[in-house]
């Protein structure tokens, strides 16, 4: 089931739920991705501090993937105000 993220906290909740659904402890997940249990705990509690490479490794171990796509209901004003360096969709 796809999840739309707006805040980092939501990523932590998704990681924790997926880990539990896979019946993995934090220690077991950490072992699979070569991290410490405390790092997995930090991901779940403070996901704003996750590095992209580590996030992708954890998602892969949980059978998840990250997809980036344009927002469905972006207001015209938001499109005009976006950064000129942003990718064109």
Buried (B, 14 or more C-beta within 10 A) or exposed (E): EEEEEEEEBEBBBBBBEBBEEBEBEBEBBBBBBEBEBEBBBBBBEEBEEBEEEBBBBBBEBBEBEEEEEEEEEEEEEEEEEEEEEEEEE
